[in-house]
């Protein structure tokens, strides 16, 4: 096909725009990593740049000293993310499969109630009271899992739209003629054809669990729930401890010496790198499913 001048211009312009947006997304991550290896005093004096005048591993050295706590937190984060994501996918896919059946009485009411929860909720106080008094999740592992399971209405709608618009109803009808029951159809036909949307929702749910620290703040106390701290909670606590040490430096010469020797500025960057590293490693493996799943799952009926 002969490419016209307008076509070439459009392609060049589109590539330039994509490159600019890519740089806007990638450069902050590069600066973050470089800043975590920058000398603390140099960063305080000159700020963060892509070519720092002095490199240092002080920030990671401090984190290494705390690795006994951080390692346990990483393990807890992996457990919470794996269990929470798996249970959330089971609930979301089963719920979505049920409300995708228009011939089942009452499904429109259930769909309405699902969408209603996206627009309105009982508020933080009532939610906290229900989880503490009715579910009894305070200072337990479930405090990091259950609250996020109750907030996945958007994921259910994405999966339902995928089931409705991307999987031919004739496949289900043929399976029923062959004697397959509903659960068998769901496991052997629906789920294998829904890998893109399941991977997409799984990725978003996993990210939510990995980055979550609010549930730990609400439902875990230092006295009884510290053993369930995840990496985000621990790293946030380390950051708070450093801030407290710096603020106390003016009242004690010993504190001032400790604060002067601690990489108070660059350690924030190192903490951020530690937190996002697993996500950066795993995301490329899910990207192809993510693009397809979010596109097809977002199609309106």
Secondary structure as a PSIPRED ss2 file (coil, helix, strand):
# PSIPRED VFORMAT (PSIPRED V4.0)

   1 X C   1.000  0.000  0.000
   2 X C   1.000  0.000  0.000
   3 X C   1.000  0.000  0.000
   4 X C   1.000  0.000  0.000
   5 X H   0.000  1.000  0.000
   6 X H   0.000  1.000  0.000
   7 X H   0.000  1.000  0.000
   8 X H   0.000  1.000  0.000
   9 X H   0.000  1.000  0.000
  10 X H   0.000  1.000  0.000
  11 X H   0.000  1.000  0.000
  12 X H   0.000  1.000  0.000
  13 X H   0.000  1.000  0.000
  14 X H   0.000  1.000  0.000
  15 X H   0.000  1.000  0.000
  16 X H   0.000  1.000  0.000
  17 X H   0.000  1.000  0.000
  18 X H   0.000  1.000  0.000
  19 X H   0.000  1.000  0.000
  20 X H   0.000  1.000  0.000
  21 X H   0.000  1.000  0.000
  22 X H   0.000  1.000  0.000
  23 X H   0.000  1.000  0.000
  24 X H   0.000  1.000  0.000
  25 X H   0.000  1.000  0.000
  26 X H   0.000  1.000  0.000
  27 X H   0.000  1.000  0.000
  28 X H   0.000  1.000  0.000
  29 X H   0.000  1.000  0.000
  30 X H   0.000  1.000  0.000
  31 X H   0.000  1.000  0.000
  32 X H   0.000  1.000  0.000
  33 X H   0.000  1.000  0.000
  34 X H   0.000  1.000  0.000
  35 X H   0.000  1.000  0.000
  36 X H   0.000  1.000  0.000
  37 X C   1.000  0.000  0.000
  38 X E   0.000  0.000  1.000
  39 X C   1.000  0.000  0.000
  40 X H   0.000  1.000  0.000
  41 X H   0.000  1.000  0.000
  42 X H   0.000  1.000  0.000
  43 X H   0.000  1.000  0.000
  44 X H   0.000  1.000  0.000
  45 X H   0.000  1.000  0.000
  46 X H   0.000  1.000  0.000
  47 X C   1.000  0.000  0.000
  48 X C   1.000  0.000  0.000
  49 X C   1.000  0.000  0.000
  50 X C   1.000  0.000  0.000
  51 X C   1.000  0.000  0.000
  52 X C   1.000  0.000  0.000
  53 X C   1.000  0.000  0.000
  54 X C   1.000  0.000  0.000
  55 X E   0.000  0.000  1.000
  56 X C   1.000  0.000  0.000
  57 X C   1.000  0.000  0.000
  58 X H   0.000  1.000  0.000
  59 X H   0.000  1.000  0.000
  60 X H   0.000  1.000  0.000
  61 X H   0.000  1.000  0.000
  62 X H   0.000  1.000  0.000
  63 X H   0.000  1.000  0.000
  64 X H   0.000  1.000  0.000
  65 X H   0.000  1.000  0.000
  66 X C   1.000  0.000  0.000
  67 X H   0.000  1.000  0.000
  68 X H   0.000  1.000  0.000
  69 X H   0.000  1.000  0.000
  70 X H   0.000  1.000  0.000
  71 X H   0.000  1.000  0.000
  72 X H   0.000  1.000  0.000
  73 X H   0.000  1.000  0.000
  74 X H   0.000  1.000  0.000
  75 X H   0.000  1.000  0.000
  76 X H   0.000  1.000  0.000
  77 X H   0.000  1.000  0.000
  78 X H   0.000  1.000  0.000
  79 X H   0.000  1.000  0.000
  80 X H   0.000  1.000  0.000
  81 X H   0.000  1.000  0.000
  82 X H   0.000  1.000  0.000
  83 X H   0.000  1.000  0.000
  84 X H   0.000  1.000  0.000
  85 X H   0.000  1.000  0.000
  86 X H   0.000  1.000  0.000
  87 X H   0.000  1.000  0.000
  88 X H   0.000  1.000  0.000
  89 X H   0.000  1.000  0.000
  90 X H   0.000  1.000  0.000
  91 X H   0.000  1.000  0.000
  92 X H   0.000  1.000  0.000
  93 X H   0.000  1.000  0.000
  94 X H   0.000  1.000  0.000
  95 X H   0.000  1.000  0.000
  96 X H   0.000  1.000  0.000
  97 X H   0.000  1.000  0.000
  98 X H   0.000  1.000  0.000
  99 X H   0.000  1.000  0.000
 100 X C   1.000  0.000  0.000
 101 X C   1.000  0.000  0.000
 102 X C   1.000  0.000  0.000
 103 X C   1.000  0.000  0.000
 104 X C   1.000  0.000  0.000
 105 X C   1.000  0.000  0.000
 106 X C   1.000  0.000  0.000
 107 X H   0.000  1.000  0.000
 108 X H   0.000  1.000  0.000
 109 X H   0.000  1.000  0.000
 110 X H   0.000  1.000  0.000
 111 X H   0.000  1.000  0.000
 112 X H   0.000  1.000  0.000
 113 X H   0.000  1.000  0.000
 114 X H   0.000  1.000  0.000
 115 X H   0.000  1.000  0.000
 116 X H   0.000  1.000  0.000
 117 X H   0.000  1.000  0.000
 118 X H   0.000  1.000  0.000
 119 X H   0.000  1.000  0.000
 120 X C   1.000  0.000  0.000
 121 X C   1.000  0.000  0.000
 122 X C   1.000  0.000  0.000
 123 X C   1.000  0.000  0.000
 124 X H   0.000  1.000  0.000
 125 X H   0.000  1.000  0.000
 126 X H   0.000  1.000  0.000
 127 X H   0.000  1.000  0.000
 128 X H   0.000  1.000  0.000
 129 X H   0.000  1.000  0.000
 130 X H   0.000  1.000  0.000
 131 X H   0.000  1.000  0.000
 132 X H   0.000  1.000  0.000
 133 X H   0.000  1.000  0.000
 134 X H   0.000  1.000  0.000
 135 X C   1.000  0.000  0.000
 136 X C   1.000  0.000  0.000
 137 X C   1.000  0.000  0.000
 138 X C   1.000  0.000  0.000
 139 X C   1.000  0.000  0.000
 140 X C   1.000  0.000  0.000
 141 X H   0.000  1.000  0.000
 142 X H   0.000  1.000  0.000
 143 X H   0.000  1.000  0.000
 144 X H   0.000  1.000  0.000
 145 X C   1.000  0.000  0.000
 146 X H   0.000  1.000  0.000
 147 X H   0.000  1.000  0.000
 148 X H   0.000  1.000  0.000
 149 X H   0.000  1.000  0.000
 150 X C   1.000  0.000  0.000
 151 X C   1.000  0.000  0.000
 152 X C   1.000  0.000  0.000
 153 X H   0.000  1.000  0.000
 154 X H   0.000  1.000  0.000
 155 X H   0.000  1.000  0.000
 156 X H   0.000  1.000  0.000
 157 X H   0.000  1.000  0.000
 158 X H   0.000  1.000  0.000
 159 X H   0.000  1.000  0.000
 160 X H   0.000  1.000  0.000
 161 X H   0.000  1.000  0.000
 162 X H   0.000  1.000  0.000
 163 X H   0.000  1.000  0.000
 164 X H   0.000  1.000  0.000
 165 X H   0.000  1.000  0.000
 166 X H   0.000  1.000  0.000
 167 X C   1.000  0.000  0.000
 168 X C   1.000  0.000  0.000
 169 X H   0.000  1.000  0.000
 170 X H   0.000  1.000  0.000
 171 X H   0.000  1.000  0.000
 172 X H   0.000  1.000  0.000
 173 X H   0.000  1.000  0.000
 174 X H   0.000  1.000  0.000
 175 X H   0.000  1.000  0.000
 176 X H   0.000  1.000  0.000
 177 X H   0.000  1.000  0.000
 178 X C   1.000  0.000  0.000
 179 X C   1.000  0.000  0.000
 180 X C   1.000  0.000  0.000
 181 X C   1.000  0.000  0.000
 182 X H   0.000  1.000  0.000
 183 X H   0.000  1.000  0.000
 184 X H   0.000  1.000  0.000
 185 X H   0.000  1.000  0.000
 186 X H   0.000  1.000  0.000
 187 X H   0.000  1.000  0.000
 188 X H   0.000  1.000  0.000
 189 X H   0.000  1.000  0.000
 190 X H   0.000  1.000  0.000
 191 X C   1.000  0.000  0.000
 192 X H   0.000  1.000  0.000
 193 X H   0.000  1.000  0.000
 194 X H   0.000  1.000  0.000
 195 X H   0.000  1.000  0.000
 196 X H   0.000  1.000  0.000
 197 X H   0.000  1.000  0.000
 198 X H   0.000  1.000  0.000
 199 X H   0.000  1.000  0.000
 200 X H   0.000  1.000  0.000
 201 X H   0.000  1.000  0.000
 202 X H   0.000  1.000  0.000
 203 X H   0.000  1.000  0.000
 204 X H   0.000  1.000  0.000
 205 X H   0.000  1.000  0.000
 206 X H   0.000  1.000  0.000
 207 X H   0.000  1.000  0.000
 208 X H   0.000  1.000  0.000
 209 X H   0.000  1.000  0.000
 210 X H   0.000  1.000  0.000
 211 X H   0.000  1.000  0.000
 212 X C   1.000  0.000  0.000
 213 X C   1.000  0.000  0.000
 214 X H   0.000  1.000  0.000
 215 X H   0.000  1.000  0.000
 216 X H   0.000  1.000  0.000
 217 X H   0.000  1.000  0.000
 218 X H   0.000  1.000  0.000
 219 X H   0.000  1.000  0.000
 220 X C   1.000  0.000  0.000
 221 X C   1.000  0.000  0.000
 222 X C   1.000  0.000  0.000
 223 X C   1.000  0.000  0.000
 224 X C   1.000  0.000  0.000
 225 X C   1.000  0.000  0.000
 226 X H   0.000  1.000  0.000
 227 X H   0.000  1.000  0.000
 228 X H   0.000  1.000  0.000
 229 X C   1.000  0.000  0.000
 230 X C   1.000  0.000  0.000
 231 X H   0.000  1.000  0.000
 232 X H   0.000  1.000  0.000
 233 X H   0.000  1.000  0.000
 234 X H   0.000  1.000  0.000
 235 X H   0.000  1.000  0.000
 236 X H   0.000  1.000  0.000
 237 X H   0.000  1.000  0.000
 238 X H   0.000  1.000  0.000
 239 X H   0.000  1.000  0.000
 240 X H   0.000  1.000  0.000
 241 X H   0.000  1.000  0.000
 242 X H   0.000  1.000  0.000
 243 X H   0.000  1.000  0.000
 244 X H   0.000  1.000  0.000
 245 X H   0.000  1.000  0.000
 246 X H   0.000  1.000  0.000
 247 X H   0.000  1.000  0.000
 248 X H   0.000  1.000  0.000
 249 X H   0.000  1.000  0.000
 250 X H   0.000  1.000  0.000
 251 X H   0.000  1.000  0.000
 252 X C   1.000  0.000  0.000
 253 X H   0.000  1.000  0.000
 254 X H   0.000  1.000  0.000
 255 X H   0.000  1.000  0.000
 256 X H   0.000  1.000  0.000
 257 X H   0.000  1.000  0.000
 258 X H   0.000  1.000  0.000
 259 X H   0.000  1.000  0.000
 260 X H   0.000  1.000  0.000
 261 X H   0.000  1.000  0.000
 262 X C   1.000  0.000  0.000
 263 X C   1.000  0.000  0.000
 264 X C   1.000  0.000  0.000
 265 X C   1.000  0.000  0.000
 266 X H   0.000  1.000  0.000
 267 X H   0.000  1.000  0.000
 268 X H   0.000  1.000  0.000
 269 X H   0.000  1.000  0.000
 270 X H   0.000  1.000  0.000
 271 X H   0.000  1.000  0.000
 272 X H   0.000  1.000  0.000
 273 X H   0.000  1.000  0.000
 274 X H   0.000  1.000  0.000
 275 X H   0.000  1.000  0.000
 276 X H   0.000  1.000  0.000
 277 X H   0.000  1.000  0.000
 278 X H   0.000  1.000  0.000
 279 X H   0.000  1.000  0.000
 280 X H   0.000  1.000  0.000
 281 X H   0.000  1.000  0.000
 282 X H   0.000  1.000  0.000
 283 X H   0.000  1.000  0.000
 284 X H   0.000  1.000  0.000
 285 X H   0.000  1.000  0.000
 286 X H   0.000  1.000  0.000
 287 X H   0.000  1.000  0.000
 288 X H   0.000  1.000  0.000
 289 X H   0.000  1.000  0.000
 290 X H   0.000  1.000  0.000
 291 X H   0.000  1.000  0.000
 292 X H   0.000  1.000  0.000
 293 X H   0.000  1.000  0.000
 294 X H   0.000  1.000  0.000
 295 X H   0.000  1.000  0.000
 296 X H   0.000  1.000  0.000
 297 X H   0.000  1.000  0.000
 298 X C   1.000  0.000  0.000
 299 X C   1.000  0.000  0.000
 300 X C   1.000  0.000  0.000
 301 X C   1.000  0.000  0.000
